[in-house]
Amino acid sequence: MISEQCLSETDTATMARILVVEDERIIALNLKENLEALGYGVVGIAASGEKAVTQAGKLHPDLVLMDIWLQGNLDGIGAAQQIWDEWQIPVIYLTGHSDKITLERAKITAPFGYILKPVNERQLSVAIEIALQRYEREQFLSAVLRGIGDGVILVDQDCRIQFMNRVAELLTEWQFTDAKNRELTDVFQLIDIQTQQPVNNSVTLALAEDRLVYRTDDHVLITKTGEPIAIADSAAPIRDNQGNLAGVVLVFQDIRDRKQAEAALRQQLAREQQINQFQRQFIHTVSHEYRTPLSIIQASTFLIEADTSSVQSENKRVNCQRIKQAVKYMVGLLEDVLTFGQAEAGQLMLDPMPLDLNLFCQQLIDEYQLIASDQAKITWISCSKGQTAYLDKKILQLIVRNLLTNALKYSPENSSVYLTLTCENDRLIVEVKDHGIGIPPEEQPHIFEPFRRASNAGTVRGSGMGLAIVKKAVDLHRGTLSVESVLGVGTTFTVVLPFPEESV
C-alpha cells in the first residue's frame, strides 16, 4: 500500500489539475507519469476514500481519477459521491472489475467516465477530455438554470428532486440540500384558489402524458412556512441519449404582481364602465330634455315672423330667419350627441343611398356661413363636380358638420377654412383644413376620445364631443380618419370613406 502524497501546484501543468486516488503504489505512480506526459498536472495522490475527500476539499482539482475498490471504510464510490455533493468535482472511475453489480453502483453516482485497468495513455487522454468537456457543458447549463429569473426544479422519473435553482429555493422556501431526493409533492404543494383543495402539479401530468404541460389556471404554491404564492408553471419531459424518459424539468413564475395588476385593471375597467354609463345617461338627458325648449323657440319665431304690423317687419323677418337657422343648428348638434350615444350602444346602422355631393356640400356650407358670418370663411373645393356618391347622408353630415364646427371654432376671424371633397376608386375623401391654433403633438393621439379637449383650447367653448362623434361615424362607415397639425399654423383632418355596396 502507498501513503498519501501531496504535490505542489508549481509541479503541475497548465492544463487540467487532477487528483489521483489509488491504493496501489505502482499503479498510482504510473498514472502520474502518464498524466504528466499528456500535459496534465497531478495535484495529489490519495490512498483511501477518506484521504480522497480531504484532498479534494483542500486542493479543489479539476478532475478526480478514482479507484472504486479502496482499503478502509469508504470505498471509491462513496468518496466520489461525497466529493460531488460537496464541491461538484467530476470523477472518472478506475477499476479492474467490470461486473454488473459494480457498474450499477457506479452509475448511481453519475460518474463522468469509467476506465478499466490496465490503463493506456490514449484511453486515459480520451476519457479525461470527454469528461472535462461534459463537465464544462453541464456547468454552463447549471449556471443558466441558476441564473434564470424563474424557479427551476429538475426531478427524475420517480418525481424525486435532483436540482433546484436559487429562485426555486426562494419561492418554495426550501434549500436544495434539504429538498434533494425528496418527492416533489413534499416541496411543491399546490392548492386551488377557489376550493382550497390540493391539485396535481404539471409534472405529474407531463410524466403521465409524456408531453409539455403549461398551466396558468387559478392555483397557488404553498411554501415551506405555509405562505400561498400565485404561480404559473410548465413542465417538460427530459429524455436521455437513448430516448428514454429520464425526468421532468419544472419551470414556475411568481405572478402575484401580475395578479395585482390584473385586479387593478379590472377595477379601473369597472370605474370606466361607470363613467361611460354616466356619459351615456348625460347624452340621453341632454338630447331629450332640450328638445322641448328648442321647439318652443322655433314656434315663437314663427309667430314673430307672421306678425306684419310693425314697420320693422323686414328686420324682424331677417332676425327670425337667423333664429330659425340657429335653432336648426342646435338641434343638429343635439342629434349628433344622441347619435354618439347610439353608436356607443351599437344601435347606429348605416343607411346608404345615392347622394349629390355638390348639393349636399352647398346646403351645409350655406347653413354654416349664415351662422358663422363673422368668423372664418368656408371655401369649398370639389374635385368631383356632379358626382353622385352612394353614402349614408346622416353619417356624412355628422362627419363634415363636426369637422367644420371644430375648424371654425379654433380659427381666427376673417381667415379661411377649406372643405375639399374628392371621389376616387369607389371612395370619398373629405379634407377640412384651417389656419387655427393647432394641436400639441403629444395630445394628437387622444383628440378623438370623448370629452377630450386640447390644453391650448383656452376660453373657446366646447364639450369635447365633436371629434369623438367624427371618429364613431368614420368607424361605422369602415373608413379612416387622420390628422396633421402644427401649433400656430393650422390643422388638417382627412377622412376616407369607402362606398358601401348598394345591397348593404
C-alpha positions in Angstrom: 0.0 0.0 0.0 1.2 3.5 -0.6 0.9 6.5 1.6 -0.9 9.8 0.7 1.3 12.1 -1.4 0.6 15.8 -2.0 2.2 17.6 -4.8 2.8 21.4 -5.0 0.9 23.4 -7.6 4.3 24.6 -9.1 4.8 21.0 -10.3 1.5 20.9 -12.2 1.0 21.6 -15.9 -1.1 24.5 -17.1 -3.8 22.1 -18.3 -6.3 20.2 -16.1 -5.3 19.7 -12.4 -6.0 16.0 -11.5 -6.2 14.2 -8.1 -5.3 10.5 -8.3 -7.0 8.1 -5.8 -5.3 4.7 -6.0 -4.1 2.4 -3.1 -1.6 0.5 -5.3 1.7 2.5 -5.3 3.0 1.2 -8.6 -0.3 1.9 -10.4 -0.6 5.4 -8.8 2.9 6.4 -9.9 2.3 5.0 -13.4 -0.9 7.1 -13.7 1.0 10.2 -12.5 3.7 9.6 -15.1 1.2 9.1 -17.9 -0.9 12.1 -16.9 2.2 14.4 -16.8 3.3 13.0 -20.2 -0.1 14.0 -21.6 0.4 17.6 -20.3 -1.9 17.3 -17.2 -1.0 18.3 -13.7 -1.3 15.9 -10.8 -2.0 17.9 -7.7 -2.0 14.9 -5.3 -2.3 11.2 -4.7 -4.6 9.7 -2.1 -4.6 6.0 -1.0 -8.0 5.9 0.6 -11.5 7.2 0.3 -11.2 9.3 3.4 -8.0 10.9 2.2 -9.5 11.5 -1.2 -12.3 13.5 0.3 -9.9 15.5 2.4 -7.5 16.2 -0.5 -10.4 17.2 -2.8 -11.6 19.8 -0.3 -8.1 21.2 0.2 -6.8 21.2 -3.4 -10.0 21.6 -5.4 -8.8 19.7 -8.5 -10.5 19.9 -11.9 -10.9 16.2 -12.0 -10.5 13.0 -9.8 -9.3 9.7 -11.1 -10.9 7.3 -8.5 -10.2 3.7 -7.9 -13.5 2.0 -7.0 -12.0 -0.6 -4.7 -10.1 1.1 -1.8 -9.0 -0.1 1.6 -10.8 1.4 4.5 -14.4 2.2 5.5 -15.1 4.5 2.5 -14.7 3.0 -1.0 -14.3 4.9 -4.2 -18.0 5.1 -5.0 -18.8 6.6 -1.5 -15.9 9.0 -1.8 -16.9 10.1 -5.3 -20.5 10.8 -4.0 -19.2 13.0 -1.2 -16.8 14.9 -3.4 -19.6 15.6 -5.9 -22.1 16.6 -3.3 -19.7 19.0 -1.5 -17.7 20.6 -4.4 -19.2 19.3 -7.7 -15.8 18.0 -8.9 -16.2 15.4 -11.8 -14.9 11.9 -11.1 -13.7 9.2 -13.5 -13.7 5.7 -12.1 -10.7 3.3 -12.4 -11.3 -0.4 -11.7 -10.2 -3.8 -12.7 -13.7 -5.1 -12.1 -16.4 -4.8 -14.7 -19.1 -6.9 -13.1 -22.7 -5.8 -13.3 -23.2 -5.1 -9.6 -20.1 -2.7 -9.6 -21.4 -0.9 -12.7 -24.8 -0.5 -11.2 -23.3 1.0 -8.0 -21.1 3.3 -10.0 -24.0 4.5 -12.2 -25.9 5.8 -9.2 -23.2 8.5 -8.6 -23.4 9.6 -12.3 -19.6 9.5 -13.0 -18.0 11.3 -15.9 -16.2 8.2 -17.1 -15.3 4.6 -16.4 -11.8 3.2 -17.3 -10.8 -0.4 -16.9 -7.3 -1.3 -15.8 -4.7 -1.6 -17.1 -4.9 2.0 -18.5 -3.0 3.2 -21.6 -2.3 6.8 -22.4 -4.7 7.1 -25.3 -7.6 5.7 -23.4 -6.7 7.9 -20.4 -6.5 11.1 -22.6 -9.8 10.5 -24.4 -11.6 9.7 -21.1 -10.3 12.9 -19.4 -11.0 15.2 -22.4 -14.6 13.9 -22.7 -15.2 14.2 -19.0 -13.9 17.8 -18.9 -15.9 18.8 -21.9 -19.1 17.2 -20.5 -18.4 18.9 -17.1 -18.0 22.3 -18.8 -21.3 21.9 -20.7 -23.1 20.8 -17.6 -21.7 23.6 -15.5 -22.7 26.1 -18.2 -26.3 24.7 -18.3 -26.3 24.7 -14.5 -25.2 28.3 -14.4 -28.0 29.2 -16.8 -30.6 27.4 -14.7 -29.3 29.0 -11.6 -29.3 32.5 -13.2 -32.7 32.2 -14.8 -35.4 34.5 -13.4 -37.9 31.7 -13.0 -37.9 28.9 -10.5 -36.5 25.7 -12.0 -36.8 22.2 -10.4 -35.5 19.0 -12.1 -36.9 15.7 -11.0 -36.1 12.1 -12.0 -38.6 9.6 -13.4 -39.7 8.9 -9.8 -40.6 12.6 -9.2 -37.7 13.0 -6.8 -35.9 16.3 -6.8 -32.4 16.4 -8.4 -31.9 20.1 -8.8 -33.3 23.4 -7.7 -32.1 26.9 -8.7 -31.9 29.9 -6.3 -35.3 31.3 -7.4 -37.0 27.9 -6.7 -35.4 27.9 -3.3 -36.6 31.5 -2.6 -40.2 30.8 -3.8 -40.6 27.4 -2.1 -38.5 28.4 1.0 -36.7 25.0 0.7 -33.0 24.7 0.4 -31.8 22.3 -2.3 -29.7 20.5 0.2 -32.8 19.7 2.2 -35.0 19.0 -0.8 -32.7 16.8 -2.8 -34.1 13.3 -3.4 -37.4 14.3 -1.7 -40.6 13.7 -3.7 -41.7 16.8 -5.5 -45.0 17.0 -3.7 -43.1 17.4 -0.4 -41.7 20.7 -1.7 -44.0 21.8 -4.4 -47.5 21.8 -3.0 -50.4 23.4 -5.0 -53.9 24.2 -3.9 -56.9 25.5 -5.9 -57.7 29.2 -5.1 -61.4 28.7 -5.2 -61.8 25.3 -3.4 -58.6 25.4 -1.3 -58.1 21.8 -2.2 -54.8 20.2 -3.3 -54.4 19.9 -7.1 -52.0 17.8 -9.2 -48.9 19.6 -10.3 -47.9 19.8 -14.0 -45.0 17.4 -13.5 -47.4 14.6 -12.8 -49.3 15.3 -16.0 -46.1 15.7 -18.0 -44.9 12.2 -16.8 -48.3 10.6 -17.3 -49.0 12.0 -20.7 -45.3 12.4 -21.9 -45.9 15.9 -23.2 -45.2 19.6 -22.4 -47.8 20.9 -19.9 -48.4 24.6 -19.4 -50.8 25.9 -16.8 -52.0 29.4 -15.8 -55.2 28.4 -14.0 -56.0 29.7 -10.6 -53.7 27.7 -8.2 -51.2 28.8 -5.6 -48.0 27.3 -4.2 -47.8 26.7 -0.5 -44.3 27.5 0.7 -42.5 25.6 3.5 -43.8 28.2 6.0 -47.4 28.0 4.7 -47.5 31.2 2.7 -49.6 31.0 -0.5 -48.0 32.3 -3.7 -49.9 32.6 -7.0 -47.8 31.0 -9.7 -47.9 29.9 -13.4 -45.9 26.8 -14.2 -44.9 24.5 -17.0 -43.3 21.0 -17.1 -41.5 19.3 -19.9 -40.2 15.7 -20.1 -36.4 15.1 -20.3 -35.0 12.2 -22.3 -31.6 10.6 -22.2 -29.4 9.8 -25.3 -31.3 6.6 -25.9 -34.7 8.4 -25.9 -35.8 7.0 -22.6 -37.7 9.2 -20.2 -35.2 10.4 -17.6 -37.3 13.0 -15.7 -39.0 16.4 -15.9 -38.0 20.0 -15.8 -40.5 22.2 -13.9 -40.4 26.0 -14.5 -42.6 28.3 -12.5 -43.1 32.0 -12.0 -44.3 34.2 -9.2 -47.4 36.0 -10.7 -48.5 37.9 -7.6 -47.6 41.2 -9.1 -49.4 40.3 -12.4 -52.5 39.2 -10.4 -52.5 42.5 -8.5 -52.1 44.4 -11.8 -55.0 42.4 -13.3 -57.2 43.2 -10.3 -56.3 46.9 -10.5 -57.1 46.8 -14.2 -60.5 45.2 -13.6 -61.2 47.9 -11.0 -60.2 50.5 -13.5 -62.4 49.0 -16.2 -65.3 48.9 -13.8 -64.8 52.6 -13.0 -64.6 53.4 -16.7 -67.8 51.5 -17.3 -69.5 53.5 -14.6 -68.1 56.7 -16.2 -69.3 55.5 -19.7 -72.7 54.8 -18.2 -72.8 58.3 -16.8 -71.8 59.7 -20.1 -74.5 57.8 -22.0 -77.0 58.9 -19.5 -75.9 62.5 -19.8 -76.1 62.3 -23.6 -79.6 60.8 -23.4 -80.8 63.5 -21.0 -79.3 66.4 -22.9 -80.6 65.1 -26.2 -84.2 64.7 -25.0 -84.7 67.4 -22.4 -83.5 70.2 -24.7 -85.9 69.3 -27.5 -88.9 70.8 -25.8 -87.5 74.4 -25.1 -85.9 74.4 -28.6 -89.3 73.5 -30.1 -90.9 76.4 -28.2 -88.3 78.8 -29.5 -88.9 77.6 -33.0 -92.7 78.1 -32.7 -92.2 81.6 -31.2 -90.1 82.6 -34.2 -92.9 81.5 -36.5 -95.3 83.8 -34.6 -92.9 86.8 -34.8 -92.4 86.2 -38.4 -96.2 86.1 -39.1 -96.7 89.5 -37.3 -96.5 92.1 -40.1 -98.0 95.1 -38.2 -94.6 96.6 -37.4 -92.7 98.9 -39.8 -89.6 96.9 -38.9 -91.1 93.8 -40.3 -88.2 93.2 -42.7 -85.7 93.4 -39.9 -87.8 91.0 -37.8 -88.0 88.6 -40.7 -84.3 88.6 -41.1 -83.8 88.1 -37.4 -86.4 85.3 -37.3 -84.6 83.6 -40.1 -81.4 83.7 -38.2 -83.1 82.4 -35.1 -84.6 79.5 -37.0 -81.2 78.7 -38.6 -79.6 78.8 -35.2 -82.2 76.6 -33.7 -81.9 74.2 -36.6 -78.1 74.1 -36.0 -78.5 73.5 -32.3 -81.0 70.7 -32.9 -78.4 69.2 -35.3 -75.8 69.3 -32.6 -78.0 67.5 -30.2 -78.8 65.0 -32.8 -75.1 64.4 -33.1 -74.8 63.8 -29.4 -77.7 61.4 -29.5 -76.1 59.6 -32.4 -72.9 59.2 -30.4 -74.8 57.6 -27.6 -76.5 55.3 -30.1 -73.1 54.4 -31.6 -71.7 53.6 -28.2 -74.7 51.3 -27.6 -74.2 49.7 -31.0 -77.6 50.9 -32.2 -76.5 53.1 -35.1 -76.8 51.4 -38.5 -75.7 52.5 -42.0 -78.5 53.5 -44.5 -76.6 54.4 -47.7 -78.4 56.0 -50.7 -77.4 58.0 -53.8 -76.2 61.4 -52.7 -75.5 64.5 -54.8 -72.3 65.7 -53.2 -72.4 69.2 -54.7 -75.9 69.9 -53.4 -75.0 68.3 -50.0 -72.0 70.5 -49.5 -73.6 73.7 -50.7 -76.5 73.3 -48.4 -74.3 72.5 -45.5 -71.9 75.4 -46.2 -74.8 77.9 -46.6 -76.1 76.9 -43.3 -72.8 77.3 -41.6 -71.8 80.5 -43.3 -75.0 82.2 -42.2 -74.4 81.2 -38.6 -70.7 82.0 -38.7 -70.8 85.1 -40.8 -68.4 87.0 -38.5 -66.0 84.1 -38.2 -63.8 82.3 -40.7 -64.9 81.9 -44.3 -65.6 78.4 -45.6 -64.1 77.7 -49.0 -65.4 74.6 -50.7 -63.2 72.8 -53.2 -64.8 70.0 -55.2 -62.6 67.8 -57.3 -65.6 65.7 -58.4 -68.2 68.0 -60.0 -71.6 66.5 -60.5 -70.5 63.4 -58.6 -73.2 61.1 -57.0 -71.9 59.0 -54.2 -73.6 56.1 -52.5 -73.3 57.0 -48.8 -75.3 57.5 -45.7 -76.3 61.1 -45.7 -76.8 61.3 -42.0 -73.4 59.8 -41.2 -71.7 62.1 -43.7 -73.4 65.1 -42.1 -72.1 64.1 -38.7 -68.6 64.0 -40.1 -68.5 67.2 -42.1 -70.6 69.2 -39.7 -68.4 68.4 -36.7 -65.1 68.9 -38.6 -66.3 72.3 -39.9 -67.5 73.3 -36.4 -64.1 72.4 -35.0 -62.2 74.3 -37.7 -64.4 77.4 -37.4 -64.2 77.4 -33.6 -60.4 77.5 -33.4 -59.7 79.7 -36.5 -59.1 83.4 -36.2 -61.6 85.9 -37.7 -61.5 86.6 -41.4 -59.4 83.5 -42.0 -60.4 80.6 -44.3 -61.5 77.1 -43.7 -61.2 74.8 -46.7 -63.5 71.9 -47.3 -62.3 69.6 -50.1 -64.2 66.6 -51.5 -62.7 64.1 -53.9 -64.1 60.9 -55.3 -61.7 58.2 -56.5 -61.6 54.4 -56.7 -65.0 53.9 -55.1 -64.2 56.1 -52.1 -64.9 59.6 -50.9 -62.0 61.7 -49.5 -63.1 64.6 -47.2 -60.5 67.1 -46.1 -61.1 70.0 -43.7 -58.2 72.4 -43.3 -57.8 75.5 -41.1 -55.2 78.0 -40.1 -56.1 77.9 -36.5 -54.2 77.4 -33.2 -53.2 73.8 -34.0 -53.0 70.8 -31.6 -50.0 70.0 -29.4 -48.2 66.9 -30.8 -48.3 64.9 -27.6 -52.1 65.3 -27.4 -52.9 64.4 -31.0 -53.3 60.6 -30.3 -56.0 61.4 -27.8 -58.1 64.0 -29.6 -60.7 61.5 -30.7 -61.5 60.4 -27.2 -64.9 61.6 -25.7 -64.8 64.8 -23.7 -61.1 65.3 -24.5 -60.0 68.9 -25.3 -56.6 70.2 -26.2 -54.7 72.0 -23.4 -54.4 75.1 -25.6 -58.1 75.5 -26.2 -58.2 78.4 -23.8 -61.6 80.0 -23.3 -63.0 78.6 -26.5 -66.2 76.8 -25.5 -66.8 73.2 -26.4 -67.9 69.8 -25.0 -65.1 67.7 -26.3 -67.6 65.6 -28.2 -67.2 66.8 -31.8 -64.1 64.8 -32.8 -65.3 61.7 -30.9 -68.5 61.8 -32.9 -66.5 62.1 -36.1 -64.4 59.0 -35.1 -67.5 57.0 -34.3 -69.1 58.0 -37.6 -66.0 57.1 -39.7 -65.6 53.8 -37.9 -69.2 53.0 -38.6 -68.6 53.6 -42.3 -65.4 51.4 -42.2 -63.3 54.4 -43.1 -60.1 56.0 -41.9 -59.5 59.3 -40.0 -56.2 61.1 -39.8 -54.9 64.5 -38.6 -51.9 66.7 -39.3 -51.4 69.7 -37.1 -48.7 72.2 -36.3 -49.0 74.6 -33.4 -49.8 78.2 -34.6 -50.0 77.1 -38.2 -53.2 75.0 -38.5 -54.8 71.6 -38.7 -55.9 69.3 -41.5 -58.3 66.4 -40.9 -58.6 63.8 -43.6 -61.5 61.3 -43.8 -61.6 58.4 -46.3 -64.9 56.7 -46.7 -65.3 53.6 -48.9 -68.6 53.4 -50.9 -70.6 50.5 -49.5 -72.3 48.1 -51.8 -75.9 49.0 -52.8 -77.1 45.9 -51.2 -75.9 47.0 -47.7 
